[in-house]
Amino acid sequence: MPRLRMRTIGALALGTAVAALVAGSASAAHIAKACGKDDKYVIGFSQANNAEPYRQHVNDELTAAAKKVPQFTLQIADGAGNVNTQTSQMDNFRSI
């Protein structure tokens, strides 16, 4: 698949995730209460590469959406363009 098309698909998927986070913030209190420890919920996100302006924009949008829900804490890690780094970061998020 051409690189541009993969980026478009990735951008659409991430855009959908951001929209879901924002749209779901109305019922976030219920989700946090059902799933989170002490009514708190940690969201771990391993960004592919924080050096890219588009990716920084996504980080900013995710951060703004998460701030709207007091029960949510967003942790963004920089994968630095390395899939092994991202895999390791996701493993570390599981232990939070």
C-alpha positions as CSV (number, residue, x, y, z in Angstrom):
1,M,0.0,0.0,0.0
2,P,1.5,3.4,-0.9
3,R,2.9,5.4,2.0
4,L,0.4,8.3,1.6
5,R,-2.5,6.0,1.7
6,M,-1.2,4.3,4.9
7,R,-0.8,7.7,6.5
8,T,-4.4,8.7,5.5
9,I,-5.8,5.5,7.0
10,G,-3.7,6.0,10.1
11,A,-4.9,9.6,10.4
12,L,-8.5,8.6,10.0
13,A,-8.2,5.9,12.6
14,L,-6.6,8.3,15.0
15,G,-9.2,11.0,14.2
16,T,-11.9,8.5,15.0
17,A,-10.2,7.7,18.3
18,V,-10.0,11.4,19.3
19,A,-13.7,11.9,18.3
20,A,-14.7,8.9,20.4
21,L,-12.8,10.2,23.4
22,V,-14.4,13.6,23.1
23,A,-17.9,12.2,22.4
24,G,-17.5,9.7,25.2
25,S,-16.6,12.2,27.8
26,A,-20.2,12.7,28.7
27,S,-20.4,9.2,30.0
28,A,-16.8,9.1,31.2
29,A,-17.6,9.3,34.8
30,H,-19.5,6.0,34.5
31,I,-16.7,4.3,32.5
32,A,-14.1,5.5,35.0
33,K,-16.1,4.3,37.9
34,A,-16.7,0.9,36.4
35,C,-13.1,0.4,35.1
36,G,-10.7,2.6,36.9
37,K,-9.1,2.3,40.3
38,D,-10.4,4.9,42.7
39,D,-12.6,6.4,39.9
40,K,-9.4,7.2,38.0
41,Y,-8.4,6.0,34.5
42,V,-5.0,6.2,32.9
43,I,-4.8,6.3,29.1
44,G,-1.4,5.3,27.7
45,F,-0.6,6.4,24.1
46,S,2.7,5.6,22.3
47,Q,3.0,8.2,19.5
48,A,5.0,7.0,16.5
49,N,7.3,10.1,16.5
50,N,6.8,13.3,18.4
51,A,9.2,15.2,16.1
52,E,6.6,15.3,13.3
53,P,4.3,18.4,13.5
54,Y,1.2,16.4,12.7
55,R,1.9,14.0,15.5
56,Q,2.4,16.9,17.9
57,H,-1.0,18.3,16.8
58,V,-2.6,14.9,17.6
59,N,-0.9,14.9,21.0
60,D,-2.3,18.4,21.7
61,E,-5.8,17.3,20.7
62,L,-5.7,14.2,22.8
63,T,-4.4,16.1,25.8
64,A,-7.1,18.7,25.5
65,A,-9.8,16.0,25.2
66,A,-8.5,14.1,28.2
67,K,-8.4,17.3,30.3
68,K,-12.2,17.6,29.9
69,V,-12.6,14.5,32.0
70,P,-11.2,14.8,35.5
71,Q,-11.0,11.0,36.0
72,F,-8.7,10.6,33.0
73,T,-4.9,10.9,33.0
74,L,-3.3,10.8,29.6
75,Q,0.3,9.6,29.3
76,I,1.9,10.1,25.9
77,A,5.2,8.4,25.1
78,D,7.5,9.1,22.1
79,G,8.1,6.0,20.0
80,A,10.9,7.9,18.2
81,G,10.1,6.1,14.9
82,N,10.9,2.7,16.3
83,V,8.3,-0.1,16.5
84,N,10.3,-1.9,19.2
85,T,10.3,1.2,21.4
86,Q,6.6,1.6,20.9
87,T,6.0,-2.1,21.8
88,S,8.0,-1.7,25.0
89,Q,6.1,1.5,25.9
90,M,2.8,-0.3,25.5
91,D,4.1,-3.1,27.7
92,N,5.0,-0.5,30.3
93,F,1.6,1.1,30.1
94,R,0.0,-2.3,31.0
95,S,1.8,-2.2,34.4
96,I,0.3,1.2,35.4
